[in-house]
Structure formats: C-alpha cells, structure tokens
Amino acid sequence: MKLANNKATLSFSNGSPSVDMPVYSGSIGPDVIDIRKLYAQTGMFTYDPGFLSTAACQSAITFIDGDKGELLYRGYPIEQLAVNCDYMETCHLLLYGELPDAEGKAKFSRLVSMHTMVNEQMQFFLRGFRRDAHPMAIMTGLVGALSAFYHDSTDINNPQHREIAAIRLIAKMPTLVAMAYKYTQGQPYIYPRNNLSYAGNFLHMMFATPCEDYVVSPVLERAVDRIFTLHADHEQNASTSTVRLCGSSGTNPFAAIAAGVACLWGPAHGGANEACLNMLEDIQKMGGISKVGEFMEKVKDKNSGVKLMGFGHRVYKNYDPRAKLMQETCKEVLAELGLENDPLFKLAMALEKIALEDDYFVSRKLYPNVDFYSGIVQRAIGIPVPLFTAVFALARTVGWIAQLNEMIGDPEYKIGRPRQLFTGSTARNVLPLGQR
Ligand code: CMC
C-alpha cells in the first residue's frame, strides 16, 4: 500500500481539536483511512458492526468489485480461470501468487497427491460420531483433529510448517469429506487414487465401493473442478476473517481452518447452498412453478422471516460472476445426465426471472449468488444436500490457508482484538446472596 496524495481530517462539533489521518491506496479498489492512532489521539473507537466500512488487513490475493460484478484471483478474472485453468492451477496461483507452467503444475499436483491419505487412526475418531451427524459437524471435528496427527506442521511461525500444512490441508480435505459421506451411508471408506485428477479422485472416493468400480465422467469431473475453482477464495468474507482472527493468536493452521469450517456452516454463508436447495424442494412440494408468485410474496413480507436463499450478497450489488459460470455448468451437467427437464432447475430459472424483474430485488440490488445454482449441480451429480457445505469448505480451504499464510508473513500483523461500545451496567457492588 502507498500513501495517497490526500489525508483525512476528522473534526468534532464540540470544539475538540481535529485529527489528521493518513490515507492509503491499494492497487485497485477504495482507498483506506488509517485510524490506528485514533484512540491514542482522541480516546475514541470507531463503531462498525459487521465491518461494513472496515478494511481489516491488506491483501494481494483476491479482489472483488461488487458493483461491476468482478472477481479477480491474483489479478486474473474468474471467467478466464474457470475456462482456462483447473483447480490445481488455481490453488498454485492463490498460494504462491502465479499460475504454474506445465512442469510447475505437474510438480504441484504430484506434491498434493502425495498427501491425500489421512492417518489411519482418523477413521476411529470418526466412529465417535452418530451416523446421522451433519457432515459439517463431522468436518469441524476432523479438521481440528488433524492438529493431533501432524505435529511437524503446527508451528504457524515456521514457514516450512506453514507450507506443508497448506499442502496437507488441500490434499486431505477431499478424503475427509468423502469419509464423512461414507460414514453417514454406512459404507467402507475408499482410499484416494493418485492417478486421478483432484476432482476425479474426490468423485471416486465418494461413489466407488469395494464391489463396484466407479468410472469418472469427464463432464462431471469438470463440473466438480469448476465448483472448486469458483469457491476457492473470496477475499475477507466471514469464514476467511474467522481464520485470520483465529490464526492471529498464533494457533496452529489446522485449528484455524477448523474455525473457518465452523463459520462457513451458517446459512447466511456457506450453508446457503443447502438452504437454497431445501427452499427449492419446499416450493416444489407446495406445487412448483405455480406457487412461485405466492412464495415471492412471503419473501417480500418482512414479517415472514423468509429469504430467497441464493440471492443477495454483502459485496456484490450486481450479478455474482460465479453464478453465471455455475448456471452454465448446471446446464452441461443436466444435459450429460439426461436431466434437462429437471423440475428444480426449471423452478430456479423461474424464481430468478421473477426476482430480476421485481422492484423489491431490483431496488435492493439483489442478484443470484454462486449458491443459487451450485446446489442443483451437486444434487444432480449425486452429492447429498447436507454435504454441499462440506464441498464448499473443501474448495475454500486453499483460500483460507493462502490468506492465513499471507497474514503471518505480513510485518503489520498483530493479534486481532476488536474493541466495543459498552452499553451494560456500570460498576456495582455484589450483594451477599441473602440480600439479593
Ligand atoms: N431475500 C430477501 N431479501 C433479502 C435477501 C434475500 N436473499 N438478501 C437481502 N435481502 C434484503 C434485506 O432484507 C434488506 O432489506 P431492507 O433494506 O428492506 O431491510 C436488504 O435486502 C439488504 O440486505 P442486508 O441483509 O442488509 O444485506 P447483507 O449484506 O447484510 O446480507 C446476505 C447479505 C448474503 C447475508 C443476504 O443477502 C442473505 O441472507 N442472502 C441469502 C443467503 C445467501 O444466499 N447467502 C450466500 C452468500 S454467497 C456465498 C458466500 O459467499 O458464502
């Protein structure tokens, strides 16, 4: 970041002296006002619940222009990455800053594939869960538990530990998600196959059984790879900020990523794909397309508590570019599987059409986000609805770890410690029990 030509001046109506604050510019995006000395100079904090106007860090990884509907990973538009690169190249880009050449890609893919197995003991840990446990409950536990198995990569201040933890996490997440799935099905775990691609290996671990081999369809493999690429990073969202805050205490990378998994679970964040699919199924049960109008009235009624899941975004005030790519993939997958007339897809298209023309959505700049179509794709592939968010977590792991490692390498990094506006009781005396 560099100092901008101007500075910001904060003045007060009560006659207190005004305060000058430096302004910094990044390479693109809004400038920031540096308020780090504000408390020392004025005795005041800033108040910004939900971080609507707060840049919590500097980052060179991902940039979003929400008004334009633009998403760049290390400067490359998501539309170009989704079409010209696969997930392994995207991981390399996010972690190291550059796309690999052919040799670099082969080396990186090989390195990741050498870490796809998890310690055999993990399956006994998994057995402690009920068979009907939500996969995200399992994933939160399993990812945190990795720190108990890989002691040689838990020192966040050691660059080699950080590097190997990154590779281990990226490599082992598909294995853990597939294990969580197989466990809920009561099926034996399928070991990773390192001759398959990252996405192909995931599909194989999910759907092969010891008695029936599973031949990976190239169309589905590409679709899964695209889901991974589109979800790989999204700058300082809730789960990434959670990973950064958690990691800022110096905890180990596995624990920090487990915190990210827990945050992602919520329906306003990664859980939206599951919530969106459930919503489509509910409307379908109510009568399908003929009930769309009625459903939309509920969404617009603030007292109903009903939201159009898969719509709206804190940053995008335009069509989420990932949603366009996901809609394309959705069409390809449904055609491959002979599901062109899939009623949920038709329903989603009808909902989208109405929403894009309705003043409620138009005036609030609410557009489909990535989750609007990703659930339909995953369901068509055979991934069960409760596993959707775990697939998102798998894909986002590279972003989390790249952001975590960037933070640790930043000379300005400090433990995260927000302040507050206290509104509770002032100091008072504790009365003995009998007098209360
Ligand atoms: N359906 C109906 N109304 C909505 C929706 C929606 N999906 N999203 C926002 N609004 C309304 C909201 O009620 C508010 O109206 P008003 O100004 O009259 O009070 C206005 O639009 C602005 O919304 P907001 O809640 O202030 O916006 P936010 O930035 O705090 O929330 C959001 C963003 C993503 C949490 C929200 O849009 C939402 O809950 N969407 C549905 C869940 C979803 O699809 N989440 C996935 C996000 S993309 C994947 C990811 O990155 O995790």
Residues whose N, C-alpha, C, O or C-beta is under 5 A from the ligand:
A	BS01	CMC	P267 A268 H269 G270 A272 V299 V306 K307 L308 M309 G310 F311 G312 H313 R314 R364 N369
